[in-house]
Amino acid sequence: MFFAKLEFFNPFSRSIKDRPVYNMIMKAIESGEIDGTDTLYEATSGNVGIALAALSAVLGLKFRAYVPKPTPKITEILIKMFGAEVIRTKFETIDPEFINFVKEEAKKDKAVNLNQFENDANFEAHYYGTAKELDEQLKSIKKKPEVIIAGVGTSGHIAALSKYFKEKYGTKIIGVVPAEGEKIPGIKRIETKPKWFFQVKVDKVVEITTREAVEGALRVARTDGLIIGLSSGAVVKAYEKINPKGTTVLIFPDDGFKYVEIFQAFLQEAQDTTSSQTARHQSP
């Protein structure tokens, strides 16, 4: 039996990233790091940028998002809708070099870099929020999670889930990353050294290709009527590959509307392949 936690019901970015972004901003305001007139700089591949742009608009802050070159155009549009600035960089993915680049840009311009990749408010938001909420949701239907499958991004939510549920129930934790040479928005390979991943126990890491992530998202759309994101699709494919026993929870970080360009390309490729096969079959 498996359940999916649908994190796209969070209001600002329609993703799990609302949780750490809100916590990082509130803690920075409480500590005086943000005084109400600051500009925020952040390295982001999407959802953190959208959440930061939305909350900056609410709080009257300025925000500049630094994004990797392959970031979907719709992500840039959404960030700009909130009045924020987007810098599309030369970087192909977010790695330590990219993170340090944004740190230096913030230091040079006297901006605030909350740094989702190293800020412990990220982990805390999931340990005291996401994990506890999931525990309460499962208790309401008298279930305990035997397996949790989640993507590895900053590692904030998978590490918090691991610490919380292993302490309480000894839950098995499965991490999902892109296969070597592949790019899946929202998740990264562990070679990028996500901070909290190495502070907890993750029992197994499953590698998923971009195509598999798309296939996972399409399967859920066509069987459950839900439009889920690519990292969620990757989690679905990991579940199918390992076929775990017992009560399993899949973490779906966001919906799929930000990735329509990727889905369109996949669907067009599938249509072209079908048309080509039909033409060959009909040729004399």
C-alpha positions in Angstrom: 0.0 0.0 0.0 1.3 3.4 -0.8 0.3 7.1 -0.3 1.6 10.3 -1.9 2.1 13.5 0.0 1.0 16.3 -2.4 3.1 19.2 -1.6 1.8 21.3 -4.4 -1.1 22.5 -2.2 1.4 25.0 -0.6 0.1 28.4 -1.9 3.1 30.5 -3.1 5.2 28.3 -5.3 2.8 25.3 -5.3 5.6 23.3 -4.0 7.3 21.9 -0.9 9.8 24.8 -1.1 7.3 27.2 0.5 8.2 25.6 3.9 11.9 26.3 4.0 11.6 29.7 2.3 9.2 31.0 4.8 11.3 29.6 7.7 14.5 31.1 6.3 13.0 34.5 5.8 11.3 34.6 9.2 14.5 33.6 11.0 16.5 36.1 9.1 14.0 38.9 10.0 14.1 37.8 13.7 17.9 37.8 13.8 18.1 41.2 12.1 19.8 39.8 9.0 16.9 41.2 7.0 15.8 44.6 8.1 12.8 45.2 5.7 14.6 47.1 3.0 17.1 44.5 1.8 17.5 42.8 -1.5 17.7 39.0 -1.5 19.9 37.0 -3.9 19.5 33.2 -4.3 20.7 30.4 -6.5 17.6 28.4 -7.5 16.4 26.0 -10.2 12.8 27.0 -9.8 10.5 26.5 -6.8 12.7 28.3 -4.2 12.9 31.2 -6.6 9.2 31.3 -7.1 8.5 31.1 -3.3 11.1 33.8 -2.5 9.7 36.0 -5.2 6.2 35.7 -3.9 7.1 36.2 -0.2 9.4 39.1 -1.1 6.4 40.8 -2.8 4.3 40.2 0.3 7.0 41.6 2.6 8.1 44.5 0.4 11.6 43.1 -0.3 13.5 43.0 -3.5 14.6 39.7 -4.9 17.0 38.5 -7.6 17.0 34.9 -8.7 20.1 33.3 -10.2 19.1 30.3 -12.3 20.9 27.6 -14.3 20.9 27.9 -18.1 18.4 25.0 -18.7 15.7 26.4 -16.3 12.3 26.2 -18.0 11.1 29.6 -19.4 7.9 29.4 -17.5 9.8 29.4 -14.2 11.5 32.7 -15.3 8.1 34.2 -16.2 6.5 33.2 -12.9 9.4 34.7 -10.9 9.1 38.0 -12.9 5.3 38.1 -12.3 6.1 38.8 -8.7 8.3 41.8 -9.7 11.6 40.0 -9.1 14.6 39.9 -11.3 16.0 36.8 -13.0 19.6 36.3 -14.0 20.0 33.2 -16.3 23.6 32.1 -15.8 26.0 30.0 -17.8 25.9 27.2 -15.2 24.2 23.9 -16.4 23.2 22.9 -12.9 23.5 24.1 -9.3 26.8 22.9 -7.9 29.2 24.3 -5.3 30.7 26.6 -7.9 27.3 28.1 -8.7 26.4 28.5 -5.0 29.7 30.3 -4.3 29.2 32.6 -7.3 25.9 33.8 -5.9 27.4 34.2 -2.4 30.1 36.5 -3.9 27.5 38.4 -6.0 25.5 39.1 -2.8 28.6 40.1 -0.9 29.7 42.5 -3.7 26.2 44.2 -3.9 25.6 44.1 -0.1 22.5 41.8 -0.6 21.3 39.0 1.6 21.9 35.4 0.5 19.8 33.1 2.5 21.5 30.1 0.8 19.0 27.3 0.9 21.8 24.8 0.4 23.5 25.5 3.8 20.8 27.3 5.9 19.7 25.0 8.7 16.3 26.8 8.6 15.7 24.6 5.5 16.2 21.3 7.4 14.3 22.6 10.4 11.2 23.6 8.4 10.9 20.0 7.2 11.8 18.3 10.6 9.3 20.3 12.6 6.8 20.9 9.7 6.8 18.4 6.8 7.7 15.3 8.8 5.5 16.1 11.8 2.5 16.9 9.5 3.0 13.6 7.6 3.2 11.7 10.9 -0.1 13.2 12.0 -1.7 12.5 8.6 -0.7 8.9 8.8 -1.9 8.6 12.4 -5.3 9.8 11.3 -5.7 6.7 9.2 -3.9 4.5 11.7 -0.8 3.9 9.6 3.0 4.0 10.3 5.3 4.5 7.3 7.6 1.5 6.6 9.2 3.2 3.6 9.4 6.8 2.5 10.7 7.6 -1.0 11.8 11.2 -1.7 14.0 13.1 -4.1 17.4 14.5 -3.2 17.7 18.2 -3.9 19.2 20.5 -1.2 18.5 17.3 0.9 16.5 19.4 3.4 13.3 17.4 3.2 14.7 13.9 2.7 17.2 14.3 5.6 14.5 15.7 7.9 12.2 12.9 7.1 15.0 10.4 7.7 15.9 11.8 11.1 12.3 12.1 12.2 10.9 8.8 11.1 13.9 6.7 11.8 13.9 8.0 15.4 10.2 7.2 15.8 9.6 4.1 13.6 12.8 2.9 12.0 11.3 3.8 8.6 13.4 2.8 5.5 14.3 5.9 3.5 14.9 5.8 -0.3 16.5 8.7 -2.1 16.0 9.5 -5.7 18.6 11.2 -7.9 19.1 11.8 -11.7 21.1 9.1 -13.5 24.6 10.2 -14.5 24.5 12.8 -17.2 20.8 13.4 -16.7 19.0 16.6 -15.5 15.7 16.5 -13.6 14.5 19.8 -12.1 14.5 19.8 -8.3 16.8 16.8 -7.7 20.6 16.4 -8.0 23.2 13.7 -7.7 24.9 13.3 -4.4 28.2 14.2 -6.0 27.0 17.8 -5.6 27.4 17.2 -1.8 24.0 18.2 -0.5 24.7 19.2 3.1 22.1 17.3 5.2 22.2 14.1 3.2 25.4 13.0 4.8 24.2 13.8 8.3 21.5 11.1 8.3 21.0 7.5 7.1 19.4 7.0 3.6 19.0 3.3 3.0 19.2 3.3 -0.7 19.6 5.7 -3.6 17.8 5.1 -6.9 19.0 6.7 -10.2 16.3 7.8 -12.6 16.6 9.2 -16.2 14.7 12.2 -17.4 12.7 10.0 -19.7 11.7 7.8 -16.8 10.7 10.9 -14.7 8.4 12.0 -17.5 7.0 8.5 -17.9 6.3 8.5 -14.2 4.4 11.8 -14.3 2.4 10.7 -17.3 1.4 7.5 -15.6 0.0 9.3 -12.6 -1.8 11.8 -14.9 -3.4 8.9 -16.9 -4.3 6.7 -13.9 -5.0 9.2 -11.1 -5.8 12.5 -12.9 -3.0 14.4 -11.2 -0.5 16.6 -13.0 2.7 16.1 -11.0 6.2 17.5 -11.5 9.3 15.7 -12.8 10.9 15.1 -9.5 7.6 13.5 -8.4 7.6 11.5 -11.6 11.1 10.3 -10.7 9.8 9.2 -7.3 7.1 7.2 -8.9 9.6 5.4 -11.2 11.8 4.7 -8.1 8.8 3.1 -6.4 8.1 0.9 -9.5 11.7 -0.2 -9.6 12.1 -1.2 -6.0 8.5 -2.3 -5.4 8.8 -2.0 -1.6 6.6 -3.9 0.8 4.4 -2.4 3.5 3.0 1.1 3.9 5.0 3.4 1.6 4.9 7.2 1.3 5.9 9.0 -1.9 6.8 12.6 -1.6 5.5 14.7 -4.5 7.3 18.1 -4.2 5.4 20.0 -6.8 2.9 19.8 -9.7 3.7 19.6 -13.4 2.5 22.9 -14.8 6.0 24.4 -14.7 7.3 21.7 -16.9 4.9 21.7 -19.8 7.7 22.5 -22.3 9.4 19.3 -21.3 6.2 17.3 -21.4 5.4 18.8 -24.8 8.7 17.7 -26.3 8.3 14.2 -24.9 4.7 13.9 -26.3 5.8 15.3 -29.7 8.6 12.8 -29.9 6.2 9.9 -29.0 3.8 11.2 -31.7 6.5 11.5 -34.3 7.7 7.9 -33.5 4.2 6.5 -33.8 3.6 8.4 -37.1 6.9 7.1 -38.5 6.1 3.5 -37.5 2.6 3.8 -39.1 4.1 5.1 -42.3 6.6 2.3 -42.5 3.8 -0.2 -41.9 1.6 1.2 -44.7 4.4 1.5 -47.3 4.3 -1.1 -50.0 
